[in-house]
Amino acid sequence: MKIDFSINVSRSEAMRRYVLGAALIGAVLISPAVPSWIALFACYPIFTAMLQWDPANALFQQLVARFSKSAQDAVFRNSTAM
């Protein structure tokens, strides 16, 4: 499976990821009731926003493209067989 390393996080999506990461870090710093390991979850959205590439998003896009192509091929085969 070939992985596409082109930009797959838009600017608006990157801003949402920055806000989410900052909110997670802020919750840990402000509230003593929030466990400190929650701040580790902030690393993923912030890191993918900085790179503008998300490996989970790339994998999902690849799977969707594969299944949509196979579905289109199946519809085409069924329509030409009639």
ChimeraX attribute file (.defattr): number of C-alpha atoms within 10 A of each C-alpha:
attribute: neighborCount
match mode: 1-to-1
recipient: residues
	/A:1	5
	/A:2	6
	/A:3	9
	/A:4	13
	/A:5	11
	/A:6	10
	/A:7	11
	/A:8	18
	/A:9	19
	/A:10	12
	/A:11	11
	/A:12	10
	/A:13	15
	/A:14	20
	/A:15	16
	/A:16	15
	/A:17	22
	/A:18	21
	/A:19	15
	/A:20	16
	/A:21	22
	/A:22	17
	/A:23	14
	/A:24	19
	/A:25	19
	/A:26	13
	/A:27	17
	/A:28	17
	/A:29	14
	/A:30	9
	/A:31	10
	/A:32	9
	/A:33	9
	/A:34	13
	/A:35	11
	/A:36	14
	/A:37	10
	/A:38	13
	/A:39	18
	/A:40	11
	/A:41	13
	/A:42	20
	/A:43	17
	/A:44	14
	/A:45	21
	/A:46	20
	/A:47	16
	/A:48	19
	/A:49	23
	/A:50	15
	/A:51	13
	/A:52	17
	/A:53	19
	/A:54	20
	/A:55	13
	/A:56	10
	/A:57	12
	/A:58	18
	/A:59	15
	/A:60	12
	/A:61	13
	/A:62	16
	/A:63	12
	/A:64	12
	/A:65	12
	/A:66	12
	/A:67	11
	/A:68	12
	/A:69	12
	/A:70	12
	/A:71	12
	/A:72	12
	/A:73	12
	/A:74	11
	/A:75	12
	/A:76	11
	/A:77	11
	/A:78	10
	/A:79	9
	/A:80	7
	/A:81	7
	/A:82	5
